[in-house]
């Protein structure tokens, strides 16, 4: 087994990795930065290393030379990139390998191949995975883009060949839109991914976004762990996920799972990976891309399979065979994940900056919370706005929805605005509850972006008074009389039961 890990990430995923690694007897190292010198994740690792002084031009978790140097100088055996940042960067994986540091993930060659959507499509084609029509390779210029779009037929989507996260993507519904969108996509792709290459595909209107979790070892064994439903998204950014998907029959699940496994085998894949598909209204599915890392939404898969995905990553990186076969994987119950972000939903999901003054988290056997914050944590513009992930497991989908709503009632954050009211709005929506939704859900089906609580104005007024009094020491604990300060969250609960 690997003996030590440098976690080249922060926040909840760093804590997630550290907990599993420590339980497996692997020593964990966390990176302290000047931007977050007192971050919660630093308390969860065995040893802290300080990021070296730099000119600051390259963000700490994107600085390949210094990250690798930290591992080498501290004699750390392996590197776990988490998600985001350098997790799908082939140069990072290669730099680790060249320095004798084990990169916990696929090989640099596989990362590069699957990260290039053009090459990934070629691999998918060889493995007979269904694909939408499009260009064979990159598009040279705007005139070529117009010619190809006319050949494919509108609507089409222009996509950056590398990268992800919704950047470098534009939909064109007619010829007059192609030139401008081509130029926008290439410029954005160059800025975001240092590669201006784009390609064009037929655009599937309002599909569902379904992804399959696969895990593969160095010996050719590939197992899938079921699918995740990821259609609740805004501007190609996922906001809520569930597993399994309400859209799949057992027959369709088997077909899509086989496609995901076949593609992984064709790519000679190892480690965790996610094969993403588009599913149209006629239940035709098409390969979209493959993510070569652990996903933000991996906990819903863990909830319904009982498998620890980080543990599987570490075992594979250590050279061990998969400890499970496909027959061992059983999908039990239903899981939903809400991403609790520090964002002002009513202001277009803009980041909400501030200090977390109060934090109350729900607790139950069916609830899991992955978080990297505490009371006093400052939400800054330097990092992602995620506060926590709420993951709830139920006996079935309806049970999971009801339990998630109940959990959100007990999830309170004061000091910044959050996406909790948005999560409630989704879960209360009848179209969502029926499971008949797609990636256009927010634009077409969600009439209100936030769920308005009953007696909301009264609650807000009383909470404001309570907080004012608390801030001015009018309701401090009185040890002689036994009186206690009024907890605003207790007050809110009492009002709801009036």
C-alpha positions as CSV (number, residue, x, y, z in Angstrom):
1,X,0.0,0.0,0.0
2,X,0.9,3.6,-0.6
3,X,2.3,5.0,2.7
4,X,1.8,8.7,2.3
5,X,-0.2,11.2,0.3
6,X,0.1,14.9,-0.4
7,X,-3.5,16.2,-1.0
8,X,-3.2,18.8,-3.8
9,X,-6.5,20.3,-3.0
10,X,-8.5,22.0,-0.3
11,X,-12.0,22.2,1.3
12,X,-14.4,19.3,1.6
13,X,-12.6,17.0,-0.9
14,X,-9.3,17.3,1.0
15,X,-11.1,16.3,4.2
16,X,-12.9,13.4,2.3
17,X,-9.5,12.1,1.1
18,X,-7.8,12.5,4.4
19,X,-10.4,10.6,6.4
20,X,-10.3,7.5,4.1
21,X,-6.5,7.6,3.8
22,X,-6.0,7.8,7.6
23,X,-8.4,4.9,8.1
24,X,-6.3,2.9,5.7
25,X,-3.1,3.7,7.6
26,X,-1.8,6.2,5.0
27,X,-0.2,9.3,6.3
28,X,-1.8,12.5,4.9
29,X,-0.2,15.9,4.2
30,X,-2.2,19.0,3.7
31,X,-1.1,22.2,2.0
32,X,-1.4,25.5,3.9
33,X,-1.7,28.6,1.8
34,X,-1.6,32.3,2.8
35,X,-5.2,32.7,1.5
36,X,-6.5,30.1,4.0
37,X,-3.9,29.7,6.8
38,X,-6.6,28.4,9.2
39,X,-8.7,26.3,6.9
40,X,-10.7,23.5,8.4
41,X,-9.1,20.8,6.1
42,X,-5.7,21.5,7.7
43,X,-7.0,20.1,11.0
44,X,-7.9,16.7,9.3
45,X,-4.5,15.8,8.0
46,X,-1.6,14.2,9.8
47,X,0.9,16.8,8.8
48,X,0.9,20.3,7.3
49,X,3.3,21.6,4.7
50,X,3.4,25.3,3.7
51,X,3.2,26.4,0.2
52,X,6.4,28.2,-0.7
53,X,6.7,31.9,-1.3
54,X,6.0,32.8,-5.0
55,X,5.1,35.8,-7.1
56,X,1.4,34.7,-6.9
57,X,0.9,34.7,-10.7
58,X,0.0,31.0,-10.6
59,X,-2.6,30.0,-8.0
60,X,-1.2,27.5,-5.4
61,X,-3.2,24.5,-6.5
62,X,-2.3,25.1,-10.2
63,X,1.4,25.4,-9.6
64,X,2.8,22.1,-10.9
65,X,6.5,22.6,-10.2
66,X,6.0,23.7,-6.6
67,X,3.4,21.0,-5.8
68,X,5.7,18.3,-7.1
69,X,8.6,19.9,-5.2
70,X,6.6,19.8,-2.0
71,X,6.1,16.1,-2.4
72,X,9.7,15.4,-3.2
73,X,11.2,17.6,-0.5
74,X,9.0,16.0,2.1
75,X,9.5,12.5,0.9
76,X,5.8,12.0,0.2
77,X,5.1,8.9,-1.8
78,X,1.9,10.0,-3.7
79,X,-0.2,12.9,-4.9
80,X,-4.0,13.0,-4.8
81,X,-5.4,15.9,-7.0
82,X,-9.1,15.6,-5.8
83,X,-11.4,17.3,-8.3
84,X,-11.0,20.5,-10.2
85,X,-7.6,22.3,-10.3
86,X,-5.0,19.9,-11.8
87,X,-7.0,16.7,-11.4
88,X,-7.4,16.2,-15.2
89,X,-4.1,17.8,-16.2
90,X,-1.8,15.3,-18.1
91,X,1.2,17.5,-17.5
92,X,0.7,17.3,-13.8
93,X,0.4,13.5,-13.8
94,X,3.5,13.3,-16.0
95,X,5.5,15.7,-13.7
96,X,4.6,13.5,-10.7
97,X,5.6,10.3,-12.5
98,X,8.9,11.9,-13.7
99,X,9.7,12.9,-10.1
100,X,9.0,9.4,-8.8
101,X,5.7,10.5,-7.1
102,X,2.7,8.2,-7.6
103,X,-0.2,10.2,-9.2
104,X,-3.5,8.8,-7.9
105,X,-5.4,8.7,-11.1
106,X,-5.0,7.5,-14.7
107,X,-1.8,7.7,-16.6
108,X,-0.8,11.0,-18.3
109,X,-1.4,9.4,-21.7
110,X,-5.0,8.4,-20.8
111,X,-5.7,11.7,-19.2
112,X,-4.5,13.5,-22.3
113,X,-6.5,11.2,-24.6
114,X,-9.8,11.4,-22.7
115,X,-9.3,15.1,-22.0
116,X,-9.1,15.9,-25.7
117,X,-12.8,15.5,-26.7
118,X,-11.8,14.8,-30.3
119,X,-9.5,11.9,-29.4
120,X,-12.1,10.7,-26.9
121,X,-14.7,10.6,-29.6
122,X,-12.4,8.5,-31.7
123,X,-12.0,6.0,-28.8
124,X,-15.8,6.0,-28.3
125,X,-16.2,5.3,-32.1
126,X,-13.8,2.3,-31.9
127,X,-15.7,0.9,-28.9
128,X,-19.1,1.3,-30.8
129,X,-20.5,3.7,-28.3
130,X,-23.3,5.8,-29.8
131,X,-22.4,9.4,-30.7
132,X,-24.2,12.4,-32.2
133,X,-23.1,13.5,-35.7
134,X,-20.3,16.1,-35.9
135,X,-16.9,17.0,-37.2
136,X,-14.2,14.4,-37.2
137,X,-11.6,16.8,-35.8
138,X,-11.0,20.4,-35.0
139,X,-12.4,23.2,-37.1
140,X,-9.8,25.4,-38.7
141,X,-11.6,28.8,-39.0
142,X,-15.0,30.5,-39.0
143,X,-15.6,29.8,-42.7
144,X,-15.0,26.1,-42.1
145,X,-17.2,26.2,-39.0
146,X,-20.1,27.6,-41.1
147,X,-19.6,24.9,-43.8
148,X,-19.6,22.1,-41.2
149,X,-22.6,23.5,-39.3
150,X,-24.6,23.7,-42.5
151,X,-23.6,20.1,-43.3
152,X,-24.5,18.8,-39.9
153,X,-27.8,20.7,-39.7
154,X,-29.0,23.1,-37.1
155,X,-29.0,23.4,-34.1
156,X,-25.3,22.7,-33.6
157,X,-23.0,23.2,-30.6
158,X,-19.5,24.4,-30.8
159,X,-17.3,22.9,-28.1
160,X,-13.7,23.4,-26.9
161,X,-11.7,20.3,-27.5
162,X,-10.1,20.4,-24.1
163,X,-11.4,21.5,-20.7
164,X,-14.9,21.5,-19.4
165,X,-17.2,23.1,-16.9
166,X,-19.4,24.7,-19.6
167,X,-16.6,27.0,-20.9
168,X,-15.9,27.3,-24.6
169,X,-19.4,26.1,-25.5
170,X,-22.0,27.9,-27.7
171,X,-25.2,26.7,-29.3
172,X,-26.0,27.9,-32.8
173,X,-29.6,27.8,-34.1
174,X,-28.9,29.3,-37.5
175,X,-26.0,30.1,-39.9
176,X,-25.8,33.8,-38.9
177,X,-24.8,32.8,-35.3
178,X,-21.9,30.5,-36.2
179,X,-19.1,33.0,-37.0
180,X,-19.5,35.0,-33.8
181,X,-19.9,31.9,-31.6
182,X,-16.9,30.3,-33.2
183,X,-14.8,33.3,-32.3
184,X,-16.1,33.4,-28.8
185,X,-15.5,29.7,-28.2
186,X,-11.9,29.7,-29.5
187,X,-11.0,32.8,-27.5
188,X,-12.6,31.4,-24.3
189,X,-10.9,28.0,-24.9
190,X,-7.5,29.6,-25.4
191,X,-7.9,31.6,-22.2
192,X,-9.3,28.8,-20.0
193,X,-7.4,25.8,-21.4
194,X,-4.5,27.2,-23.4
195,X,-5.9,25.5,-26.4
196,X,-8.2,27.2,-29.0
197,X,-9.2,24.1,-30.8
198,X,-13.0,23.6,-31.1
199,X,-15.2,21.0,-32.9
200,X,-18.9,21.0,-33.8
201,X,-21.6,18.5,-33.0
202,X,-25.3,18.2,-33.6
203,X,-27.0,19.8,-30.6
204,X,-29.4,17.5,-28.8
205,X,-32.2,19.7,-27.6
206,X,-33.1,19.5,-24.0
207,X,-31.6,16.1,-23.2
208,X,-31.1,14.4,-19.9
209,X,-27.5,14.3,-18.6
210,X,-26.7,10.8,-17.3
211,X,-23.2,9.7,-16.2
212,X,-21.9,6.2,-15.3
213,X,-19.2,5.7,-12.6
214,X,-16.6,3.2,-13.6
215,X,-13.6,1.9,-11.7
216,X,-10.7,0.0,-13.4
217,X,-7.5,-1.6,-12.2
218,X,-4.1,-2.1,-13.9
219,X,-5.1,-5.7,-14.9
220,X,-7.9,-4.9,-17.3
221,X,-10.8,-5.4,-14.8
222,X,-13.5,-2.7,-15.2
223,X,-16.6,-2.5,-13.1
224,X,-19.4,0.1,-13.3
225,X,-21.2,1.4,-10.1
226,X,-24.4,2.5,-11.7
227,X,-25.5,5.9,-13.0
228,X,-26.1,9.4,-11.6
229,X,-28.8,11.8,-12.8
230,X,-27.2,15.2,-13.4
231,X,-29.8,17.1,-15.4
232,X,-30.4,19.8,-12.8
233,X,-27.9,22.3,-14.0
234,X,-27.5,25.9,-15.0
235,X,-25.2,27.0,-17.8
236,X,-23.8,23.5,-18.0
237,X,-23.0,23.6,-14.2
238,X,-24.5,20.8,-12.1
239,X,-26.4,21.9,-9.0
240,X,-28.1,18.8,-7.7
241,X,-27.6,15.1,-8.4
242,X,-29.2,11.8,-7.6
243,X,-28.6,8.1,-8.0
244,X,-30.0,6.1,-9.7
245,X,-31.7,8.0,-12.5
246,X,-35.6,8.0,-12.6
247,X,-35.3,7.9,-16.4
248,X,-33.6,4.5,-16.9
249,X,-35.2,1.1,-17.2
250,X,-33.2,-1.9,-16.3
251,X,-32.7,-2.6,-20.0
252,X,-31.5,0.9,-20.8
253,X,-29.3,0.9,-17.7
254,X,-27.6,-2.3,-18.9
255,X,-27.0,-0.8,-22.4
256,X,-25.5,2.4,-21.2
257,X,-23.4,0.6,-18.5
258,X,-22.0,-1.7,-21.2
259,X,-21.1,1.3,-23.4
260,X,-19.3,2.9,-20.5
261,X,-17.3,-0.2,-19.6
262,X,-16.5,-0.9,-23.3
263,X,-15.1,2.6,-23.7
264,X,-13.0,2.4,-20.6
265,X,-11.5,-0.9,-21.8
266,X,-10.8,0.6,-25.2
267,X,-9.0,3.5,-23.6
268,X,-6.9,1.1,-21.4
269,X,-8.3,3.0,-18.4
270,X,-7.3,2.6,-14.8
271,X,-8.5,4.4,-11.6
272,X,-11.9,6.1,-11.1
273,X,-13.6,7.6,-14.1
274,X,-17.0,8.9,-15.2
275,X,-18.5,8.4,-18.7
276,X,-21.1,11.0,-19.5
277,X,-24.0,10.6,-21.8
278,X,-26.8,12.6,-23.3
279,X,-30.2,10.9,-23.3
280,X,-32.9,12.3,-25.7
281,X,-36.7,12.2,-25.4
282,X,-36.8,8.9,-27.3
283,X,-34.3,7.2,-25.0
284,X,-31.5,7.3,-27.5
285,X,-28.2,7.9,-25.7
286,X,-25.0,9.5,-27.0
287,X,-21.4,9.7,-25.6
288,X,-20.5,13.2,-24.4
289,X,-17.2,13.0,-22.6
290,X,-15.2,11.2,-19.9
291,X,-14.0,12.7,-16.7
292,X,-10.7,11.2,-15.5
293,X,-11.1,12.0,-11.8
294,X,-13.3,11.6,-8.8
295,X,-16.5,13.6,-9.2
296,X,-18.1,16.2,-6.9
297,X,-21.2,14.1,-6.9
298,X,-19.5,10.8,-6.0
299,X,-21.2,10.4,-2.6
300,X,-24.6,9.5,-4.1
301,X,-22.9,6.5,-5.8
302,X,-21.3,5.6,-2.5
303,X,-24.7,5.8,-0.7
304,X,-26.4,3.4,-3.1
305,X,-23.6,0.9,-3.6
306,X,-21.8,0.9,-0.2
307,X,-18.5,1.3,-2.0
308,X,-15.8,3.8,-0.8
309,X,-14.5,5.3,-4.1
310,X,-11.5,7.0,-2.5
311,X,-10.5,3.7,-1.0
312,X,-10.8,2.0,-4.4
313,X,-8.6,4.8,-5.9
314,X,-5.9,4.2,-3.3
315,X,-6.0,0.4,-3.8
316,X,-5.6,0.7,-7.6
317,X,-2.8,3.3,-7.3
318,X,-1.0,0.9,-5.0
319,X,-1.1,-1.7,-7.7
320,X,-3.8,-4.0,-6.3
321,X,-6.5,-5.7,-8.2
322,X,-10.1,-4.5,-7.8
323,X,-11.6,-6.1,-4.7
324,X,-15.0,-6.2,-6.3
325,X,-16.6,-7.8,-9.4
326,X,-19.6,-6.6,-11.3
327,X,-21.7,-9.2,-9.5
328,X,-20.8,-7.6,-6.1
329,X,-22.4,-4.2,-7.1
330,X,-26.0,-3.9,-6.0
331,X,-27.9,-0.6,-6.1
332,X,-29.8,-0.1,-2.9
333,X,-32.3,2.7,-2.3
334,X,-32.0,6.2,-3.6
335,X,-29.6,9.1,-2.9
336,X,-29.8,12.8,-3.5
337,X,-27.0,15.4,-3.3
338,X,-27.6,19.1,-2.8
339,X,-24.6,21.4,-3.4
340,X,-24.9,24.1,-0.7
341,X,-23.1,27.0,-2.3
342,X,-22.5,30.5,-0.9
343,X,-24.4,32.2,-3.7
344,X,-27.2,34.7,-4.1
345,X,-29.7,32.8,-6.3
346,X,-32.0,35.8,-6.8
347,X,-29.0,37.8,-8.1
348,X,-28.1,35.3,-10.8
349,X,-26.3,32.9,-8.5
350,X,-23.5,35.4,-7.8
351,X,-21.0,34.5,-5.1
352,X,-21.9,35.6,-1.6
353,X,-18.8,36.7,0.2
354,X,-18.6,37.0,4.0
355,X,-18.0,35.2,7.3
356,X,-20.1,32.3,8.5
357,X,-21.6,33.5,11.8
358,X,-23.9,30.6,12.6
359,X,-23.9,27.1,11.2
360,X,-26.3,24.3,12.1
361,X,-26.1,21.0,10.2
362,X,-28.8,18.2,10.2
363,X,-27.8,14.9,11.6
364,X,-29.4,11.4,11.0
365,X,-28.3,7.9,10.0
366,X,-29.5,8.6,6.5
367,X,-27.7,11.9,6.2
368,X,-24.1,12.6,5.1
369,X,-22.5,16.0,5.0
370,X,-19.2,16.7,3.3
371,X,-18.1,20.2,4.3
372,X,-14.9,22.2,4.7
373,X,-16.2,25.1,6.8
374,X,-17.1,26.0,10.3
375,X,-18.4,29.0,12.3
376,X,-15.9,31.8,11.6
377,X,-14.9,30.5,8.2
378,X,-14.5,33.3,5.7
379,X,-16.0,32.8,2.2
380,X,-13.5,34.6,-0.1
381,X,-13.4,35.3,-3.8
382,X,-10.3,33.2,-4.1
383,X,-11.9,29.8,-4.1
384,X,-15.1,27.9,-5.1
385,X,-18.3,29.0,-3.3
386,X,-19.2,25.5,-2.1
387,X,-20.0,25.4,1.6
388,X,-21.1,21.8,1.9
389,X,-22.7,18.9,0.1
390,X,-25.8,17.4,1.7
391,X,-26.3,13.8,0.7
392,X,-29.4,11.9,1.8
393,X,-30.3,8.2,1.3
394,X,-33.9,6.9,1.2
395,X,-35.7,3.6,0.6
396,X,-36.9,5.0,-2.8
397,X,-36.9,8.2,-4.7
398,X,-40.0,9.7,-2.9
399,X,-38.5,8.8,0.5
400,X,-35.2,10.4,-0.5
401,X,-36.9,13.6,-1.7
402,X,-38.9,13.9,1.6
403,X,-35.9,13.2,3.7
404,X,-33.8,15.8,1.8
405,X,-36.5,18.5,2.3
406,X,-36.6,17.6,6.0
407,X,-32.8,17.8,6.2
408,X,-32.8,21.2,4.5
409,X,-35.2,22.5,7.2
410,X,-32.4,21.8,9.7
411,X,-29.6,23.2,7.6
412,X,-28.9,26.8,8.6
413,X,-26.1,29.2,7.6
414,X,-25.9,32.8,8.8
415,X,-23.5,35.3,7.4
416,X,-23.7,34.5,3.7
417,X,-26.6,33.7,1.3
418,X,-26.8,30.1,0.2
419,X,-28.5,28.0,-2.4
420,X,-30.7,26.2,0.2
421,X,-33.9,28.1,-0.9
422,X,-33.1,27.0,-4.5
423,X,-32.7,23.4,-3.4
424,X,-36.1,23.5,-1.7
425,X,-37.7,25.0,-4.8
426,X,-36.4,22.1,-6.9
427,X,-37.5,19.4,-4.5
428,X,-41.0,20.9,-4.1
429,X,-41.5,21.2,-7.9
430,X,-44.0,18.7,-9.3
431,X,-42.1,18.1,-12.5
432,X,-39.0,17.2,-10.6
433,X,-40.9,15.0,-8.2
434,X,-42.3,13.0,-11.1
435,X,-38.8,12.5,-12.5
436,X,-39.8,13.9,-15.9
437,X,-37.2,16.6,-16.3
438,X,-34.1,17.4,-18.4
439,X,-31.3,20.0,-18.6
440,X,-33.8,22.7,-19.5
441,X,-35.6,22.2,-16.1
442,X,-34.5,25.5,-14.5
443,X,-35.3,27.6,-17.5
444,X,-38.6,26.0,-18.4
445,X,-40.1,24.3,-15.4
446,X,-38.9,26.2,-12.3
447,X,-41.1,29.2,-12.1
448,X,-39.5,30.5,-8.8
449,X,-35.8,30.0,-8.2
450,X,-36.3,30.1,-4.4
451,X,-38.9,28.4,-2.2
452,X,-40.7,30.8,0.0
453,X,-41.3,29.6,3.5
454,X,-44.7,29.9,5.2
455,X,-44.7,33.0,7.5
456,X,-41.4,34.0,5.9
457,X,-41.7,37.7,6.6
458,X,-42.6,37.1,10.2
459,X,-39.7,34.7,10.7
460,X,-37.3,37.1,9.0
461,X,-38.4,40.0,11.2
462,X,-38.1,38.0,14.5
463,X,-34.8,36.6,13.5
464,X,-33.5,40.1,12.8
465,X,-34.7,41.3,16.2
466,X,-33.1,38.3,17.9
467,X,-29.8,38.8,16.1
468,X,-29.8,42.5,16.9
469,X,-30.3,41.8,20.6
470,X,-27.7,39.0,20.5
471,X,-25.1,41.3,18.8
472,X,-25.8,44.0,21.5
473,X,-25.4,41.6,24.5
474,X,-29.1,42.0,25.5
475,X,-29.7,38.2,25.5
476,X,-26.5,36.8,26.9
477,X,-26.5,33.7,29.1
478,X,-27.5,34.6,32.7
479,X,-25.8,31.9,34.9
480,X,-27.5,33.1,38.0
481,X,-31.1,33.0,36.8
482,X,-30.5,30.1,34.4
483,X,-31.9,32.0,31.4
484,X,-30.4,31.2,28.0
485,X,-29.8,33.4,24.9
486,X,-32.5,33.0,22.3
487,X,-31.2,30.8,19.5
488,X,-32.6,32.3,16.3
489,X,-32.8,28.8,14.7
490,X,-34.8,27.5,17.6
491,X,-37.0,30.6,17.2
492,X,-37.5,29.8,13.6
493,X,-38.5,26.2,14.3
494,X,-41.1,27.3,17.0
495,X,-42.6,29.9,14.6
496,X,-43.2,27.2,12.0
497,X,-45.2,25.2,14.5
498,X,-47.5,28.1,15.4
